[in-house]
Amino acid sequence: MVLIYLLLAIVAIIFLTTRLKVHAFMALLIVSLAYGLFSGMSYSEIITSINDGFGGTLGKIGLIIVLGVIIGAFLENTGGAFAIAEKVLKFIGKKRIITAMGVLGYIVSIPVFADSGFLLLHPLSKSLSKKAKISIAGPAIALGLGLMASHTMVPPTPGPIAAAGILGADLGLVIAFGFPVSIIALIAGLVFASKYASKTYIEPDLIGGADSERIYKEQPSALKSSIPIIIPILLIVLRSILNPERTGIDNGFVDFLNFVGEPVIALLIGVFLCLLLPKKLEYDMVSSSGWIGKAIMDAASIILITGAGGIFGKILQNSGIAETLGDLLSGYNLGIFLPFVIAAAIKSAQGSSTVALVTSASIIFPMMTSLGFETEIQKALVVIVIGAGSAVVSHANDSFFWVVTQMSGMNVKNGYRLFSLGSGILGLTGALAVFVLYMLFA
């Protein structure tokens, strides 16, 4: 019954937000509460899930969303994003914007969490779309899928590392196979973004109603404009590379890098660097009614909706749906596709790719020998196919779904049609690539 309730919950969210025009925050909160009651959760469990889901999600990405939107507001209002867009367009051309955003997302998400990567790169995606006079849908979906491809299948992102640890897989082999598989999956995602998503026109609106006259008269250089994006990314990357748990290096300098490389601090540094972009910094720009004030108002709705998505995910997680699906599917011997199906079912059911990776690996681990996954190559491929499954599908219970759709101006219906379907294609292509490698090497 919990599976039927899940399908009904998804239909209810789409119906409430698209047909009845109910705000996504209220729709998610109401449906989460109803699902908890119908699935037999106790009242105390429901309340705990609501509090933990909202607080836990926003505790991780709430400040990142605010700081990312403020950086975007400065880049757009000063014309910095347009200056970068002009340079990038000269280099790649109008026809390759979607590919460029997908590749950028793929590279950035190897050391940087997908949410942070999207918020840092989205102003560029939006400005490129506006300059080229195309829909934001194609570049935004390509960016989201690029971030997701490496986030789910390529260490050192936490999910694949955790799954490799649980299954005892060689991390070097996971990386060696993860790169080609994730790139093949990304190519399929880029074709989808280019041929299908880009056909839906969504206006690339500027944050807080940026003043177009100021943008063209006073825009900074592309190099200066890129600093608030590049510096936070570099700090986060350095933190990932010099992580004491992995390197064993622990001193004052490494501690400092770990501090400034924390996404919240790195993006806050990016905000301060944005203050260098205007020709003359005026008080109005940072006031409650200026660029920062308007950016925070723009961020408020995104934060609330993302937090409500966290509630939906936590309610589903605590309802035991992951265990139900694991028990149901583990009885079928589907070969290398079994880990994929379990991970895809758990991801679709509760929303978190990392939870899907860890839970699926834990379910598969006792069955590895009986399923014939014994060699180092086989174990590595199981980790990657679980990663591919953990991308299928991103929808209303996934906070990243709300970051991508709300920042891009998509409604829930378009979000399902474009990003959810795209994540499904990404994951399924990854699984097929693993199947081919399994036939060749295992």
C-alpha positions in Angstrom: 0.0 0.0 0.0 2.9 2.4 0.7 3.8 2.3 -3.0 0.2 3.1 -4.0 0.2 6.0 -1.5 3.5 7.3 -3.0 2.0 7.3 -6.5 -1.1 9.1 -5.2 1.0 11.6 -3.3 3.0 12.5 -6.5 -0.3 12.9 -8.5 -1.7 15.0 -5.7 1.3 17.4 -5.7 1.1 17.9 -9.5 -2.7 18.4 -9.4 -2.6 20.9 -6.5 0.3 23.0 -7.9 -0.7 22.9 -11.6 -4.5 22.6 -11.7 -5.5 24.3 -8.4 -2.5 26.7 -8.4 -1.8 25.9 -4.7 1.7 27.2 -3.6 4.2 24.3 -3.8 5.1 24.8 -0.1 1.5 24.2 1.1 1.0 21.4 -1.4 4.1 19.5 -0.2 3.3 20.1 3.5 -0.4 18.9 3.1 0.6 15.8 1.0 3.4 14.9 3.4 1.0 15.0 6.3 -1.6 13.0 4.5 1.0 10.4 3.4 2.2 10.0 7.0 -1.3 9.4 8.3 -2.4 7.0 5.6 0.8 5.0 5.7 0.3 4.3 9.4 3.0 6.4 11.0 2.4 7.4 14.6 1.6 11.1 15.3 4.9 11.6 17.0 6.8 10.1 14.1 5.0 12.5 11.7 5.8 15.6 13.8 9.4 14.5 14.2 9.7 13.8 10.4 8.2 17.3 9.6 10.6 19.1 12.0 13.7 17.0 11.0 12.9 17.1 7.2 12.5 20.9 7.2 15.3 21.7 9.6 17.7 19.1 8.3 17.3 20.1 4.7 17.6 23.8 5.3 20.4 23.2 7.8 22.4 21.8 4.9 21.5 24.1 2.0 19.3 27.0 3.4 22.2 29.4 3.8 23.8 28.2 0.6 20.6 29.1 -1.3 20.5 32.6 0.2 24.2 33.3 -0.4 24.0 31.8 -3.9 21.0 34.0 -4.8 22.9 37.1 -3.5 25.9 36.3 -5.6 23.6 35.9 -8.6 21.9 39.2 -7.9 25.2 41.1 -7.9 26.4 39.3 -11.0 23.2 40.2 -12.8 22.7 43.7 -11.5 26.3 44.8 -12.2 26.3 43.1 -15.6 29.1 40.7 -14.5 27.2 37.6 -15.6 26.7 39.2 -19.0 30.4 40.0 -19.3 31.3 36.4 -18.6 28.5 35.3 -21.0 29.9 37.4 -23.8 33.3 35.8 -23.4 32.0 32.3 -23.2 29.7 32.8 -26.2 32.6 34.1 -28.3 34.5 30.9 -27.4 31.8 28.2 -27.6 29.2 29.8 -29.9 25.4 30.0 -29.4 24.9 26.4 -30.5 27.0 24.8 -27.7 25.6 26.6 -24.6 23.8 23.5 -23.4 26.8 21.2 -23.8 29.1 23.8 -22.1 26.7 24.0 -19.1 26.5 20.2 -18.8 30.3 19.8 -18.9 30.8 22.6 -16.4 28.3 21.0 -14.0 30.0 17.6 -14.4 33.4 18.9 -13.6 32.3 21.2 -10.7 30.2 18.5 -9.0 33.1 16.0 -8.6 34.4 18.0 -5.5 31.4 20.3 -4.9 27.9 19.3 -3.8 25.4 19.6 -6.6 23.2 22.2 -4.8 26.2 24.5 -4.3 27.4 23.9 -7.9 24.0 24.8 -9.4 23.7 28.0 -7.3 27.2 29.1 -8.4 26.8 28.3 -12.1 23.2 29.2 -12.6 23.8 33.0 -13.1 26.1 32.1 -16.0 23.5 29.7 -17.4 20.8 32.4 -17.2 23.0 35.1 -18.8 24.1 32.9 -21.6 20.5 32.0 -22.3 19.5 35.7 -22.3 22.4 36.8 -24.5 21.7 34.0 -27.0 17.9 34.7 -26.8 17.1 31.0 -26.0 15.0 29.3 -23.3 16.7 28.8 -19.9 15.2 25.3 -19.9 17.9 23.6 -22.0 21.0 25.0 -20.2 19.4 24.6 -16.7 18.5 21.0 -17.3 22.0 20.3 -18.8 23.6 21.9 -15.8 21.5 20.0 -13.3 22.1 16.6 -15.1 25.8 17.4 -15.4 26.0 18.0 -11.7 24.0 14.9 -11.0 26.1 12.6 -13.2 29.4 13.1 -11.4 27.6 13.5 -8.0 26.1 10.0 -8.1 28.8 8.0 -10.0 32.3 9.5 -9.5 34.1 9.6 -6.1 35.1 11.7 -4.1 31.4 12.6 -3.7 30.2 11.0 -0.4 27.6 8.6 -1.8 29.9 6.5 -4.1 32.6 6.5 -1.5 30.2 5.2 1.2 28.8 2.5 -1.1 32.4 1.5 -2.1 33.2 1.2 1.6 30.2 -0.9 2.4 30.8 -3.3 -0.5 34.6 -3.4 0.0 35.2 -2.2 -3.6 38.5 -0.8 -4.7 38.1 3.0 -4.9 40.6 3.3 -7.8 38.6 0.9 -9.9 35.3 2.7 -9.0 36.9 6.0 -10.2 38.4 4.3 -13.4 35.0 2.8 -14.4 32.9 5.7 -13.0 34.3 8.3 -15.3 33.5 6.6 -18.6 30.0 5.4 -17.4 29.1 8.9 -16.1 30.3 10.6 -19.3 28.2 8.3 -21.4 25.2 9.0 -19.1 25.9 12.7 -19.4 26.0 12.6 -23.2 22.5 11.1 -23.1 21.4 13.8 -20.7 22.8 16.5 -23.0 21.0 15.1 -26.0 17.8 15.1 -24.0 18.4 18.7 -22.8 19.2 19.9 -26.4 16.6 18.0 -28.3 13.7 18.0 -25.9 14.0 20.3 -22.9 15.2 23.3 -24.9 11.9 23.2 -26.9 10.0 24.4 -23.8 10.4 28.2 -23.6 11.1 29.6 -20.2 12.2 33.3 -19.9 15.6 33.7 -18.2 14.4 36.4 -15.8 17.0 38.4 -13.8 17.0 38.3 -10.0 15.2 41.2 -8.3 14.4 42.9 -11.6 18.0 43.9 -12.6 18.4 47.3 -14.1 19.3 46.6 -17.8 20.5 50.2 -18.4 23.1 49.9 -15.6 24.1 46.4 -16.8 25.2 47.6 -20.2 26.7 50.9 -19.1 28.8 49.8 -16.1 29.5 46.1 -16.4 32.9 44.9 -15.1 35.3 42.8 -17.0 34.7 39.1 -17.5 37.8 38.2 -15.5 36.8 40.4 -12.5 33.2 39.1 -12.7 34.3 35.4 -12.6 36.2 35.9 -9.3 33.1 35.5 -7.0 32.3 32.2 -8.8 35.9 30.8 -9.2 37.2 31.5 -5.7 34.4 29.7 -3.8 34.7 26.7 -6.1 38.5 26.6 -5.6 38.1 26.8 -1.9 35.6 24.0 -1.8 37.9 21.9 -4.1 40.9 22.5 -1.9 39.0 21.5 1.2 38.0 18.2 -0.6 41.6 17.5 -1.8 43.2 18.3 1.6 40.6 16.5 3.8 42.6 15.3 6.8 40.5 12.1 7.0 41.8 11.1 3.5 45.3 12.7 3.4 46.3 12.3 7.1 47.7 15.8 6.9 46.5 17.9 9.9 47.9 21.3 10.7 46.8 24.9 11.2 46.8 25.7 7.5 44.7 22.6 6.6 42.3 23.5 9.4 41.9 27.0 8.0 41.4 25.6 4.5 38.7 23.2 5.8 37.0 26.2 7.4 37.0 28.5 4.4 36.3 25.6 2.1 33.0 24.8 3.9 30.4 25.7 1.2 28.6 28.3 3.5 31.9 30.1 4.2 33.1 29.8 0.6 29.9 31.3 -0.7 30.0 34.0 2.0 33.5 34.9 0.7 32.0 35.0 -2.8 29.4 37.5 -1.5 32.1 39.8 -0.2 34.0 39.5 -3.5 30.8 40.6 -5.3 31.1 43.9 -3.5 34.1 44.7 -5.8 32.0 44.4 -8.9 30.0 47.7 -8.9 32.0 50.7 -10.2 30.9 52.5 -7.1 29.4 50.5 -4.1 26.3 52.4 -2.9 24.5 51.8 0.4 21.2 51.1 -1.5 22.8 48.0 -3.1 23.2 46.2 0.2 20.1 47.6 2.0 16.9 45.7 2.7 15.2 47.4 -0.3 18.3 47.1 -2.6 19.9 44.2 -4.4 20.6 42.1 -1.3 17.1 42.8 0.1 15.4 41.8 -3.2 17.6 38.7 -3.5 16.7 37.5 -0.1 13.0 38.0 -0.9 13.6 36.0 -4.1 15.3 33.3 -2.1 12.6 33.0 0.6 10.1 31.2 -1.6 12.9 28.8 -2.9 14.0 28.1 0.6 10.5 27.3 1.9 9.7 25.0 -1.1 13.0 23.2 -0.8 12.4 22.7 3.0 9.0 21.4 2.3 10.5 19.0 -0.2 12.8 17.9 2.6 9.7 17.2 4.8 8.2 15.0 2.0 11.5 13.1 1.7 11.9 12.6 5.4 8.3 11.4 5.8 8.8 8.8 3.1 12.1 7.8 4.6 10.7 7.3 8.1 7.6 5.5 6.8 10.0 2.5 6.0 9.3 2.6 2.3 13.0 2.0 1.5 13.1 -1.2 3.5 9.8 -2.3 2.0 11.1 -1.8 -1.6 14.5 -3.5 -0.7 12.8 -6.6 0.7 10.4 -6.7 -2.3 13.1 -6.4 -4.9 15.9 -8.4 -3.4 14.0 -11.7 -4.1 14.4 -11.2 -7.8 17.7 -12.2 -9.5 18.2 -9.6 -12.2 22.0 -9.9 -12.3 23.8 -6.5 -12.4 20.4 -4.7 -12.9 19.2 -5.8 -9.4 21.4 -3.2 -7.6 20.2 -0.6 -10.1 16.5 -1.4 -9.6 16.8 -1.3 -5.8 18.7 2.0 -5.8 16.3 3.6 -8.4 13.3 2.5 -6.4 14.7 3.8 -3.1 15.8 7.1 -4.7 12.4 7.6 -6.3 10.7 6.7 -3.0 12.6 8.9 -0.6 14.5 11.5 -2.6 18.1 11.5 -1.4 20.7 10.0 -3.8 23.2 9.5 -0.9 20.6 7.6 1.1 19.7 5.5 -1.9 23.4 4.7 -2.5 24.1 3.8 1.2 20.8 1.8 1.7 21.1 -0.1 -1.6 24.7 -1.0 -0.8 23.7 -2.3 2.6 20.9 -4.4 1.1 23.1 -5.8 -1.6 26.1 -6.5 0.6 24.9 -9.8 2.1 23.9 -11.1 -1.3 27.1 -10.3 -3.2 28.5 -13.8 -3.2 25.1 -15.5 -4.1 24.6 -13.0 -6.9 28.1 -13.7 -8.3 29.7 -10.3 -7.6 33.1 -11.5 -6.2 35.9 -10.0 -8.2 37.3 -6.5 -7.7 35.9 -5.3 -11.1 32.5 -6.8 -10.3 32.3 -5.0 -6.9 33.4 -1.7 -8.6 30.7 -2.0 -11.2 28.1 -2.8 -8.6 29.0 0.5 -6.8 28.6 2.5 -10.1 25.3 0.8 -11.1 23.9 1.7 -7.7 25.1 5.3 -8.3 23.3 5.2 -11.7 20.1 4.0 -9.9 20.5 6.8 -7.3 19.9 9.3 -10.1 16.5 7.8 -11.0 14.3 9.8 -10.6 14.7 13.3 -9.1 11.2 14.6 -8.2 9.2 16.4 -5.5 10.9 14.6 -2.6 14.4 15.6 -3.7 15.6 19.0 -2.5 17.8 19.3 -5.7 14.7 19.1 -7.8 13.3 22.2 -6.2 16.6 24.1 -6.4 16.8 23.4 -10.2 13.2 24.1 -11.0 12.6 27.1 -8.7 15.9 28.8 -9.7 15.0 28.3 -13.4 11.4 29.4 -13.1 9.8 26.0 -13.9 6.5 25.0 -12.6 6.0 21.5 -11.1 4.6 20.0 -14.3 7.5 21.2 -16.3 9.9 20.1 -13.6 8.6 16.5 -13.8 8.5 16.6 -17.6 12.0 18.0 -18.0 14.2 17.4 -15.0 12.6 14.2 -13.6 12.5 12.6 -17.1 16.1 13.8 -17.7 17.4 12.2 -14.5 15.6 9.0 -15.5 17.4 9.0 -18.9 20.7 9.8 -17.2 20.5 6.9 -14.7 19.2 4.4 -17.2 21.9 5.2 -19.7 24.5 4.8 -16.9 23.1 1.4 -16.0 23.2 0.2 -19.6 26.8 1.4 -19.9 27.7 -0.7 -16.7 25.9 -3.7 -18.3 28.1 -3.5 -21.4 31.3 -3.1 -19.2 30.1 -6.1 -17.1 29.8 -8.2 -20.2 33.3 -7.2 -21.4 35.3 -7.2 -18.2 33.5 -9.2 -15.6 
